[in-house]
Amino acid sequence: MVKNEDLDENKESRLLNTAFKLFTEKGIKDTSIQEIVDNANVAKGTFYLYFKDKYEIRDILIAKKSHRLFNDALYELRKNYIANLSDQVIFIINYVIDELAKAPLLLKFISKNLSWGIYSKTVIKIYEDNGDKEDSVYKLFLKGIEDNRIKLDNPEVTLFMIIELVSSTCFNSILYNEPLPINEYKPYLYDTIRNMIEQKR
């Protein structure tokens, strides 16, 4: 027997999956809530049980997709022995960049909001509500700073700046080869990230 919660979760998932498909195919501006509910096969009123408007569903999708990228990168990192914190962060960033380079529609959708995958209150609330105590890039970074006695004035701000740097510059590098094609740009980016983490006061 299917529980009501399962039905509700299924409807929410259908709405999210359908919205993502339409947003990436048509663009957010040209996608209506009516199209989303018609394609998801749910009533329009059901949409408003979960989301305020199409921009809220977009924001939730950006946060969830970004969060998934970082979690997948962390999972891959755990298969390797990398002791140095800078090398760990660069491994994660490299994984995320490579995944985005393979999925330009996802890159355009996330746009320059990659940091939402780590800092979005929406995502944090979702995983806290689920009682999910999973590892995260955020926890890895703060623990690495502490364990390696790295002197940063504000580690949280440093991580945010790293992700924002990756997000904004890689968007242009992957899509437009500006300032360089992504594989040529990576060494400059990774040197900058290393300097941000290893700086001494």
N, C-alpha and C positions, 0 to 999 in steps of 0.2 A: 504494500500500500504506500502511495506517495504522500509525504507529509506536505502540509501547506507551506512550510518554510522552504521546502525544496522547489515547489512551484514558484514561489516568489523569487527565489534565487535564480531560477531558470529564466524568468521574465526579465529580471535585471540584466542577466548575462546576455540574453538575446538583444536587449536594447543597446547595451554597450558594444557588442560585436557588430550589430547592424549599423549603428552610428559610425563606428570606425570605418567600416567598409564604404559607406556613403560619403563620409568626410574626405577620405583619401581619394575616392573616385571623382567626386563632383566639387569638393571644396565645402567648407562650412557655410559660407554665405549662400550657396545655391542648394543647400540641403534644408528641407523643412522638417519640423517635428512630425507633421502628418506622414511624410515619406518614411521617417524612421519607424513610426508605430505600424504603418502598413506593412513594411518589409519585415518587421520583427513579429508581426501577427499578434499584436496586443492592442488593447483599447487605449485611446489617447489619454483618458483619465489615469491609466496605469503609469504612463510616463511621468506624470506630475507627482505620483507617490514617491518616486525615486529622485527626480531631478527637477530643478527650478525652471531651467530652460536649456536650449541646445548648447549654450556656452558653458554651463556647468558640466554637462556630460562630456564636452570637449576637454575641459580642465581635468576631470577625473581620469579620462582616457590618457591624456598626456602624462599625468603623474603615474598611473599604473604601468603604462608601456615603458617609461623611463626606469621605474623601479624594477621591472622585470629584467631589463638590460643589465642593470647593476648586479642584481641577484645572480643572473646567469654567469656574469663575469667572475663573481666571487666564487661560485661553484667550480668554475674552471681553474681558478687560482688555487683552490684547495687540493686539486689533483697534482699540483707541483710544489716542490720545496723551494720557496723563495723567502729568505730570512730578512733581507733589507727592506725597510718600509717603502722607500722611494721606488724600488724595483716592483714591489707589490702594487703600489698605486699605478705605476706606469703599465704593468700587465693588465690591470683592470681597465684603464683608459684605452689601451690599445685594443682590447677585446670589444669594448663598446664602439669605438670608431670603426672597426672592421665590420661589425654587425650593421651599423648605420650606413656604411658605404655600400653594403650589399642590398640595402632596402631604402632607396631614395624616397619612396612614398612615406615611409615611417619617419625618415629624417625631416622631410618637409612638414609632416604633421606635428612632430615634437618641436620643430623649428629651433628656436634658441632657448628652450625651456628645459633642458636636460636636468638641471639641478632640482627640478620638482620631484624627480625620482628618489631624491635623498631628503629633501627639506620640506616637501609638501605636507602641510598639516592634514590634508585629506588622506594621503597614503598612510601617514603615521597613525591616524585614528583608525583606519581600516584594519591595520595589522595589530594595533593594541586591542581593539574590540574583539578580534578573533583569538586573543590570548597568544598571539604569535611572538615567540621570544627568539626568532631566528637571528642569525648573524646578519650583519649589515656592513656596508662599506664605511658608514659613519662610525660604527663601533670599532671596526678594524683600525681605522685611522687614529681615533683617539687613544686606543690601547697601544698602538705602535708608537705614538708620540711619547706616551708615558713610559713604556717599557724601554725605549731607546734613549730616554732622558733628553729628548730633542727640545730645545728652548724656542718655543713659539709663543708670542704674546697672546694669541687667540687661535688655537688649533681649529676650532669650528669655522672661523672666518677664513682661515687659510684653505680648508677643504672646499668651502663654498666658492672661493676665488678660483681655485683650480678647475672645478666643474664648470663654472661660468666661462672661463677662458677656453676650455675644450669645446663647450657648447657653441659659443659664438664664432670662434675661428674655424672650427672643423666644418660647420655648416657651409661657410663660403668656400673652404678648400675642397670639400667633397663635391659640392654642386657646381661650383664655378671655377675651380682650380685657382682660386685667389687666396692668399698671395702666391701660392704654389700648389701643384697637385698634392693630394693628401700624403702620399708616401714620401715625397720630398720634404713636406712640411713637418712630418712627425719628429725628426731629430731635433729641430728647433723647439718644438713644443715640449718634448720630453726633457730637454736641457733646462728649460724654464721651470717646469714642474719640479725637477730635482733641486734646483736652486731655491725654490719657494719652501720646500720641505726641510732642506739641510742647512738653511741659513742659520748662523749663530748670532746671538745678540752680543 
